[in-house]
Amino acid sequence: MNEATEHYFRGGWSMRRIIEDVVDGVIGEFWGEAQFQPDDEGLTCREEGVLRFRGQDHHAERGSLWRFPAPGEVEVRYLDGRPFHSFPVRAPAAEHICGDDLYQVRYVFGADMWTSVWEVAGPLPRTNGRDPGATRV
């Protein structure tokens, strides 16, 4: 297993994301690229690609800030700096509370690819997601 360090993420990644609407039984898919570029405090990640949901294709993009405050620690923040989630690299899993919902993520880091699986629990669970693979461009 590789460690999630600033050096590991830096650069371009080809990515694919599966989004499952649990209630309605609809599967969506995102594919595109993520670019991790250095900034003053770590890395800025910009994702851009196509989101296909309910048979329609849409341009999609989002960004996040990835911080490495100490060896063995990763913090992921929204672009405005608000915390999203953090995890220790030796046990790459995290939780994020959004309203009444609990989002849980597990990461796996390989030599030139990484995956993440998100599960959502709450009074009205709607979606689960998995990134079956981000590969180095």
PALUMPA-694734 format. One record per residue: x, y, z of N, C-alpha, C, CB in turn. Coordinates in steps of 0.001 Angstrom, whole numbers. Glycine has a CB too. Layout:
! PALUMPA-694734
+---------+---------+---------+---------+---------+---------+---------+---------+---------+---------+---------+---------+
!      nx !      ny !      nz !     cax !     cay !     caz !      cx !      cy !      cz !     cbx !     cby !     cbz !
+---------+---------+---------+---------+---------+---------+---------+---------+---------+---------+---------+---------+
!       X !       Y !       Z !       X !       Y !       Z !       X !       Y !       Z !       X !       Y !       Z !
...
+---------+---------+---------+---------+---------+---------+---------+---------+---------+---------+---------+---------+
***
This chain:
! PALUMPA-694734
+---------+---------+---------+---------+---------+---------+---------+---------+---------+---------+---------+---------+
!      nx !      ny !      nz !     cax !     cay !     caz !      cx !      cy !      cz !     cbx !     cby !     cbz !
+---------+---------+---------+---------+---------+---------+---------+---------+---------+---------+---------+---------+
!     850 !   -1185 !       0 !       0 !       0 !       0 !     894 !    1246 !       0 !    -966 !       0 !    1235 !
!     550 !    2203 !    -803 !    1270 !    3473 !    -839 !     682 !    4433 !     175 !    1226 !    4088 !   -2245 !
!    1492 !    5389 !     590 !    1003 !    6405 !    1524 !     478 !    7603 !     768 !    2110 !    6835 !    2493 !
!    -604 !    8154 !    1277 !   -1227 !    9344 !     689 !    -460 !   10566 !    1168 !   -2745 !    9447 !    1072 !
!     502 !   10995 !     369 !    1300 !   12170 !     699 !    1049 !   13243 !    -352 !    2816 !   11817 !     783 !
!    1516 !   14436 !     -92 !    1380 !   15511 !   -1074 !    2045 !   15116 !   -2395 !    1998 !   16821 !    -532 !
!    3210 !   14523 !   -2311 !    3927 !   14096 !   -3516 !    3127 !   13040 !   -4290 !    5318 !   13539 !   -3142 !
!    2492 !   12124 !   -3577 !    1704 !   11053 !   -4203 !     585 !   11634 !   -5068 !    1109 !   10120 !   -3126 !
!    -167 !   12602 !   -4542 !   -1330 !   13130 !   -5250 !    -979 !   14104 !   -6370 !   -2237 !   13808 !   -4278 !
!     136 !   14801 !   -6253 !     476 !   15893 !   -7170 !     416 !   15435 !   -8631 !    1876 !   16438 !   -6849 !
!    -260 !   16264 !   -9474 !    -342 !   15986 !  -10902 !   -1749 !   15622 !  -11334 !     604 !   14875 !  -11270 !
!   -1840 !   14935 !  -12477 !   -3126 !   14615 !  -13065 !   -3543 !   13169 !  -12851 !   -3096 !   14912 !  -14521 !
!   -4841 !   12987 !  -12681 !   -5432 !   11670 !  -12488 !   -6656 !   11542 !  -13390 !   -5813 !   11439 !  -10995 !
!   -6764 !   10435 !  -14100 !   -7974 !   10105 !  -14835 !   -8905 !    9427 !  -13839 !   -7675 !    9182 !  -16091 !
!  -10187 !    9832 !  -13820 !  -11047 !    9277 !  -12784 !  -12415 !    8867 !  -13303 !  -11211 !   10269 !  -11677 !
!  -13026 !    7992 !  -12539 !  -14383 !    7516 !  -12795 !  -15075 !    7393 !  -11455 !  -14388 !    6150 !  -13571 !
!  -16323 !    7813 !  -11387 !  -17081 !    7757 !  -10129 !  -18464 !    7178 !  -10426 !  -17199 !    9184 !   -9465 !
!  -18897 !    6242 !   -9601 !  -20237 !    5653 !   -9695 !  -21064 !    6238 !   -8560 !  -20194 !    4072 !   -9622 !
!  -22289 !    6703 !   -8889 !  -23186 !    7299 !   -7892 !  -24486 !    6510 !   -7912 !  -23445 !    8829 !   -8180 !
!  -24834 !    5941 !   -6775 !  -26021 !    5092 !   -6683 !  -27097 !    5781 !   -5859 !  -25669 !    3726 !   -6067 !
!  -28252 !    6048 !   -6474 !  -29423 !    6561 !   -5768 !  -30142 !    5335 !   -5202 !  -30372 !    7424 !   -6724 !
!  -29953 !    5087 !   -3908 !  -30447 !    3875 !   -3272 !  -31973 !    3806 !   -3298 !  -29948 !    3797 !   -1838 !
!  -32633 !    4906 !   -3042 !  -34090 !    4923 !   -2961 !  -34728 !    4647 !   -4323 !  -34572 !    6269 !   -2419 !
!  -34277 !    5345 !   -5359 !  -34881 !    5217 !   -6684 !  -34229 !    4141 !   -7549 !  -34811 !    6534 !   -7396 !
!  -33116 !    3581 !   -7089 !  -32436 !    2546 !   -7850 !  -31792 !    3040 !   -9137 !  -33393 !    1467 !   -8170 !
!  -31340 !    4281 !   -9151 !  -30727 !    4876 !  -10338 !  -29214 !    4944 !  -10137 !  -31313 !    6294 !  -10621 !
!  -28493 !    4579 !  -11179 !  -27035 !    4634 !  -11142 !  -26567 !    5779 !  -12039 !  -26407 !    3274 !  -11593 !
!  -25715 !    6633 !  -11512 !  -25098 !    7691 !  -12296 !  -23608 !    7432 !  -12407 !  -25365 !    9074 !  -11670 !
!  -22966 !    8127 !  -13331 !  -21538 !    7935 !  -13521 !  -20888 !    9269 !  -13884 !  -21266 !    6874 !  -14616 !
!  -19720 !    9492 !  -13302 !  -18890 !   10645 !  -13640 !  -17582 !   10107 !  -14174 !  -18660 !   11590 !  -12403 !
!  -17068 !   10741 !  -15232 !  -15730 !   10427 !  -15699 !  -15059 !   11718 !  -16153 !  -15767 !    9380 !  -16848 !
!  -13783 !   11782 !  -15888 !  -13054 !   12993 !  -16230 !  -11649 !   12957 !  -15665 !  -13791 !   14220 !  -15722 !
!  -11147 !   14142 !  -15305 !   -9797 !   14265 !  -14769 !   -9791 !   15069 !  -13484 !   -8874 !   14909 !  -15790 !
!   -8868 !   14733 !  -12625 !   -8589 !   15514 !  -11418 !   -7154 !   15998 !  -11520 !   -8819 !   14669 !  -10103 !
!   -6955 !   17280 !  -11274 !   -5619 !   17872 !  -11263 !   -5321 !   18356 !   -9845 !   -5508 !   19051 !  -12298 !
!   -4252 !   17843 !   -9256 !   -3793 !   18271 !   -7938 !   -2602 !   19199 !   -8153 !   -3411 !   17040 !   -7024 !
!   -2801 !   20484 !   -7889 !   -1759 !   21477 !   -8115 !   -1315 !   22090 !   -6792 !   -2252 !   22572 !   -9074 !
!     -13 !   22340 !   -6635 !     480 !   22955 !   -5399 !    -121 !   24343 !   -5183 !    2006 !   23049 !   -5427 !
!    -410 !   24654 !   -3923 !    -794 !   26002 !   -3517 !      46 !   26357 !   -2291 !   -2346 !   26102 !   -3209 !
!    -251 !   27442 !   -1621 !     581 !   27888 !    -497 !     541 !   26971 !     718 !     159 !   29251 !     -81 !
!    -501 !   26116 !     819 !    -661 !   25307 !    2028 !    -757 !   23814 !    1772 !   -1872 !   25746 !    2758 !
!    -630 !   23383 !     530 !    -764 !   21974 !     192 !   -1099 !   21841 !   -1277 !   -1838 !   21294 !    1059 !
!   -2252 !   21214 !   -1571 !   -2685 !   21022 !   -2949 !   -4120 !   21495 !   -3140 !   -2556 !   19554 !   -3348 !
!   -4411 !   22021 !   -4310 !   -5779 !   22295 !   -4721 !   -6145 !   21260 !   -5768 !   -5944 !   23757 !   -5271 !
!   -7247 !   20570 !   -5551 !   -7735 !   19564 !   -6495 !   -8897 !   20159 !   -7284 !   -8173 !   18257 !   -5753 !
!   -8812 !   20051 !   -8597 !   -9902 !   20481 !   -9469 !  -10305 !   19284 !  -10326 !   -9481 !   21712 !  -10363 !
!  -11573 !   18870 !  -10169 !  -12128 !   17778 !  -10951 !  -13001 !   18375 !  -12047 !  -12940 !   16792 !  -10054 !
!  -12911 !   17807 !  -13252 !  -13754 !   18264 !  -14350 !  -14036 !   17082 !  -15258 !  -13082 !   19428 !  -15139 !
!  -15295 !   16982 !  -15697 !  -15654 !   15887 !  -16580 !  -17122 !   15895 !  -16927 !  -15289 !   14578 !  -15954 !
!  -17647 !   14698 !  -17172 !  -19035 !   14505 !  -17576 !  -19751 !   13684 !  -16515 !  -19124 !   13813 !  -18962 !
!  -20930 !   14137 !  -16119 !  -21795 !   13399 !  -15206 !  -22993 !   12902 !  -16013 !  -22251 !   14292 !  -13986 !
!  -23164 !   11584 !  -16073 !  -24328 !   10993 !  -16732 !  -25274 !   10495 !  -15642 !  -23911 !    9824 !  -17707 !
!  -26475 !   11052 !  -15642 !  -27471 !   10672 !  -14641 !  -28831 !   10684 !  -15312 !  -27443 !   11632 !  -13401 !
!  -29576 !    9610 !  -15132 !  -30909 !    9464 !  -15732 !  -30867 !    9684 !  -17250 !  -31896 !   10456 !  -15084 !
!  -29794 !    9153 !  -17880 !  -29688 !    9207 !  -19325 !  -29247 !   10542 !  -19907 !  -30972 !    8850 !  -19900 !
!  -28940 !   11503 !  -19065 !  -28527 !   12825 !  -19530 !  -27068 !   13073 !  -19150 !  -29441 !   13929 !  -18937 !
!  -26309 !   13656 !  -20084 !  -24921 !   14028 !  -19816 !  -24849 !   15503 !  -19439 !  -24022 !   13736 !  -21045 !
!  -24075 !   15807 !  -18403 !  -23909 !   17179 !  -17925 !  -22427 !   17440 !  -17673 !  -24744 !   17429 !  -16630 !
!  -21982 !   18650 !  -17973 !  -20643 !   19063 !  -17579 !  -20626 !   19165 !  -16051 !  -20235 !   20432 !  -18258 !
!  -19590 !   18637 !  -15419 !  -19501 !   18677 !  -13953 !  -18093 !   19056 !  -13538 !  -19899 !   17314 !  -13331 !
!  -18015 !   19839 !  -12472 !  -16710 !   20190 !  -11915 !  -16869 !   20481 !  -10434 !  -16091 !   21411 !  -12654 !
!  -15792 !   20272 !   -9726 !  -15743 !   20638 !   -8315 !  -14288 !   20747 !   -7905 !  -16499 !   19601 !   -7428 !
!  -14082 !   21346 !   -6752 !  -12730 !   21513 !   -6258 !  -12662 !   21236 !   -4767 !  -12225 !   22912 !   -6558 !
!  -11465 !   20980 !   -4303 !  -11238 !   20757 !   -2878 !   -9791 !   21112 !   -2559 !  -11555 !   19278 !   -2475 !
!   -9543 !   21330 !   -1301 !   -8199 !   21630 !    -803 !   -7704 !   20412 !     -36 !   -8192 !   22916 !     107 !
!   -6532 !   19954 !    -351 !   -5924 !   18813 !     334 !   -4731 !   19336 !    1123 !   -5490 !   17685 !    -682 !
!   -4763 !   19095 !    2420 !   -3739 !   19596 !    3339 !   -3048 !   18421 !    4022 !   -4359 !   20553 !    4394 !
!   -1795 !   18616 !    4372 !    -963 !   17590 !    4980 !    -309 !   18216 !    6209 !     112 !   17032 !    3967 !
!   -1100 !   18388 !    7298 !    -648 !   19181 !    8439 !     508 !   18568 !    9228 !   -1788 !   19403 !    9357 !
!     657 !   17260 !    9134 !    1742 !   16567 !    9835 !    2002 !   15259 !    9094 !    1384 !   16305 !   11355 !
!    3173 !   14682 !    9252 !    3417 !   13391 !    8603 !    2335 !   12394 !    9004 !    4820 !   12844 !    8974 !
!    1781 !   11722 !    8011 !     770 !   10706 !    8287 !    -650 !   11226 !    8423 !    1128 !    9997 !    9519 !
!    -877 !   12507 !    8147 !   -2219 !   13079 !    8263 !   -2619 !   13771 !    6964 !   -2284 !   14073 !    9439 !
!   -3891 !   13579 !    6581 !   -4446 !   14250 !    5411 !   -5741 !   14929 !    5829 !   -4688 !   13246 !    4234 !
!   -5889 !   16185 !    5454 !   -7137 !   16928 !    5656 !   -7673 !   17312 !    4290 !   -6920 !   18198 !    6559 !
!   -8966 !   17085 !    4079 !   -9629 !   17511 !    2850 !  -10622 !   18597 !    3240 !  -10344 !   16303 !    2114 !
!  -10558 !   19723 !    2529 !  -11418 !   20870 !    2834 !  -12165 !   21303 !    1581 !  -10587 !   22048 !    3402 !
!  -13294 !   21975 !    1796 !  -13989 !   22620 !     690 !  -13116 !   23772 !     192 !  -15412 !   23128 !    1127 !
!  -13392 !   24260 !   -1011 !  -12589 !   25353 !   -1561 !  -12617 !   26610 !    -699 !  -13069 !   25688 !   -2945 !
!  -13689 !   26817 !      72 !  -13753 !   28001 !     938 !  -13032 !   27781 !    2267 !  -15207 !   28379 !    1199 !
!  -12402 !   26608 !    2433 !  -11607 !   26333 !    3629 !  -12329 !   25570 !    4722 !  -11123 !   27598 !    4185 !
!  -13646 !   25403 !    4609 !  -14371 !   24632 !    5628 !  -13904 !   23178 !    5610 !  -15907 !   24710 !    5394 !
!  -13826 !   22540 !    6787 !  -13411 !   21132 !    6837 !  -14418 !   20215 !    6150 !  -13220 !   20692 !    8284 !
!  -13915 !   19231 !    5445 !  -14757 !   18196 !    4845 !  -14523 !   16884 !    5594 !  -14453 !   18031 !    3315 !
!  -13309 !   16354 !    5521 !  -12952 !   15179 !    6322 !  -11436 !   15088 !    6403 !  -13556 !   13869 !    5713 !
!  -10967 !   14280 !    7329 !   -9533 !   14052 !    7473 !   -9325 !   12587 !    7817 !   -8909 !   14985 !    8566 !
!   -8101 !   12124 !    7549 !   -7819 !   10716 !    7844 !   -6326 !   10508 !    8066 !   -8319 !    9809 !    6702 !
!   -5990 !    9488 !    8870 !   -4587 !    9092 !    9011 !   -4217 !    8192 !    7830 !   -4336 !    8358 !   10381 !
!   -3028 !    8360 !    7276 !   -2663 !    7589 !    6095 !   -2537 !    6092 !    6373 !   -1368 !    8107 !    5536 !
!   -2262 !    5732 !    7593 !   -2129 !    4303 !    7933 !   -3482 !    3604 !    8062 !   -1353 !    4148 !    9237 !
!   -4552 !    4367 !    8269 !   -5916 !    3827 !    8352 !   -6823 !    4792 !    7590 !   -6392 !    3649 !    9863 !
!   -6755 !    4759 !    6247 !   -7397 !    5795 !    5432 !   -8920 !    5663 !    5335 !   -6816 !    5768 !    4052 !
!   -9572 !    6130 !    6380 !  -11031 !    6150 !    6433 !  -11446 !    7389 !    7210 !  -11607 !    4844 !    7091 !
!  -12652 !    7889 !    6903 !  -13105 !    9113 !    7560 !  -14629 !    9157 !    7574 !  -12532 !   10363 !    6852 !
!  -15143 !   10109 !    8360 !  -16578 !   10365 !    8426 !  -16822 !   11850 !    8230 !  -17176 !    9881 !    9774 !
!  -18001 !   12163 !    7689 !  -18418 !   13552 !    7500 !  -19907 !   13626 !    7803 !  -18102 !   14063 !    6043 !
!  -20300 !   14522 !    8681 !  -21714 !   14708 !    9007 !  -22249 !   15868 !    8181 !  -21918 !   14967 !   10535 !
!  -23370 !   15641 !    7506 !  -24020 !   16658 !    6701 !  -25509 !   16627 !    7069 !  -23788 !   16414 !    5150 !
!  -25946 !   17602 !    7848 !  -27336 !   17575 !    8329 !  -27551 !   16353 !    9191 !  -28338 !   17582 !    7150 !
!  -28564 !   15559 !    8856 !  -28856 !   14326 !    9599 !  -28155 !   13111 !    9008 !  -30352 !   14080 !    9631 !
!  -27369 !   13306 !    7964 !  -26723 !   12185 !    7275 !  -25272 !   12028 !    7708 !  -26794 !   12378 !    5762 !
!  -24834 !   10778 !    7743 !  -23452 !   10441 !    8049 !  -22825 !    9834 !    6796 !  -23362 !    9456 !    9266 !
!  -21784 !   10482 !    6298 !  -21034 !    9991 !    5146 !  -19770 !    9323 !    5671 !  -20693 !   11150 !    4137 !
!  -19516 !    8095 !    5224 !  -18300 !    7386 !    5612 !  -17530 !    7023 !    4344 !  -18633 !    6106 !    6456 !
!  -16222 !    7236 !    4382 !  -15378 !    6941 !    3223 !  -14226 !    6048 !    3640 !  -14845 !    8240 !    2581 !
!  -13858 !    5146 !    2726 !  -12673 !    4303 !    2869 !  -11838 !    4474 !    1600 !  -13060 !    2786 !    3109 !
!  -10551 !    4697 !    1773 !   -9628 !    4859 !     650 !   -8689 !    3663 !     567 !   -8821 !    6168 !     788 !
!   -8253 !    3352 !    -648 !   -7175 !    2399 !    -893 !   -6227 !    3074 !   -1879 !   -7720 !    1010 !   -1450 !
!   -4942 !    3109 !   -1540 !   -3933 !    3776 !   -2364 !   -2948 !    2755 !   -2916 !   -3188 !    4855 !   -1550 !
!   -2841 !    2700 !   -4249 !   -1892 !    1821 !   -4914 !    -792 !    2642 !   -5556 !   -2595 !     948 !   -5963 !
!      84 !    1969 !   -6305 !    1232 !    2653 !   -6897 !     805 !    3796 !   -7825 !    2091 !    1655 !   -7666 !
!     -75 !    3523 !   -8755 !    -501 !    4543 !   -9706 !   -2015 !    4664 !   -9789 !      57 !    4240 !  -11072 !
!   -2707 !    4239 !   -8747 !   -4157 !    4388 !   -8713 !   -4656 !    4415 !   -7276 !   -4836 !    3254 !   -9491 !
!   -5839 !    4997 !   -7084 !   -6461 !    4979 !   -5767 !   -7968 !    4890 !   -5936 !   -6070 !    6234 !   -4944 !
!   -8611 !    4344 !   -4928 !  -10065 !    4197 !   -4939 !  -10631 !    4762 !   -3645 !  -10478 !    2707 !   -5117 !
!  -11913 !    5124 !   -3696 !  -12631 !    5513 !   -2487 !  -14047 !    4985 !   -2586 !  -12624 !    7059 !   -2289 !
!  -14597 !    4599 !   -1453 !  -15981 !    4120 !   -1376 !  -16677 !    4930 !    -303 !  -16055 !    2576 !   -1065 !
!  -17787 !    5579 !    -692 !  -18600 !    6378 !     233 !  -19898 !    5658 !     520 !  -18882 !    7785 !    -342 !
!  -20289 !    5631 !    1786 !  -21595 !    5114 !    2176 !  -22301 !    6184 !    2986 !  -21469 !    3785 !    2986 !
!  -23603 !    6337 !    2738 !  -24389 !    7371 !    3395 !  -25467 !    6705 !    4237 !  -25015 !    8346 !    2358 !
!  -25577 !    7139 !    5490 !  -26630 !    6654 !    6384 !  -27339 !    7864 !    6979 !  -26045 !    5728 !    7513 !
!  -28623 !    7742 !    7136 !  -29403 !    8828 !    7714 !  -30882 !    8484 !    7651 !  -29123 !   10157 !    6984 !
!  -31709 !    9413 !    8062 !  -33148 !    9135 !    8071 !  -33699 !    8858 !    6672 !  -33897 !   10302 !    8691 !
!  -33146 !    9497 !    5657 !  -33565 !    9276 !    4266 !  -32332 !    9073 !    3397 !  -34417 !   10473 !    3738 !
!  -31678 !    7897 !    3513 !  -30468 !    7699 !    2712 !  -30802 !    7792 !    1224 !  -29815 !    6332 !    3035 !
!  -29990 !    8526 !     501 !  -30256 !    8752 !    -910 !  -29185 !    8176 !   -1826 !  -30392 !   10214 !   -1165 !
!  -27926 !    8374 !   -1489 !  -26896 !    7970 !   -2439 !  -25713 !    7302 !   -1739 !  -26416 !    9178 !   -3236 !
!  -25073 !    6440 !   -2482 !  -23774 !    5902 !   -2123 !  -22875 !    6170 !   -3318 !  -23840 !    4358 !   -1758 !
!  -21595 !    6205 !   -3099 !  -20697 !    6452 !   -4215 !  -19433 !    5657 !   -4092 !  -20370 !    7908 !   -4318 !
!  -18842 !    5396 !   -5231 !  -17544 !    4734 !   -5227 !  -16746 !    5238 !   -6408 !  -17692 !    3190 !   -5276 !
!  -15502 !    5442 !   -6164 !  -14560 !    5798 !   -7209 !  -13779 !    4535 !   -7486 !  -13620 !    7007 !   -6796 !
!  -14184 !    3768 !   -8522 !  -13517 !    2498 !   -8764 !  -12077 !    2649 !   -9216 !  -14273 !    1721 !   -9781 !
!  -11674 !    3865 !   -9483 !  -10283 !    4023 !   -9818 !   -9949 !    5402 !  -10329 !   -9895 !    3018 !  -10819 !
!   -8980 !    6010 !   -9695 !   -8330 !    7189 !  -10237 !   -6932 !    6728 !  -10594 !   -8326 !    8415 !   -9217 !
!   -6551 !    6903 !  -11852 !   -5253 !    6432 !  -12305 !   -4403 !    7602 !  -12767 !   -5410 !    5408 !  -13430 !
!   -3123 !    7481 !  -12568 !   -2183 !    8528 !  -12934 !   -2253 !    8776 !  -14430 !    -751 !    8155 !  -12511 !
!   -2320 !   10052 !  -14809 !   -2358 !   10434 !  -16231 !    -942 !   10468 !  -16761 !   -3055 !   11817 !  -16435 !
+---------+---------+---------+---------+---------+---------+---------+---------+---------+---------+---------+---------+
***
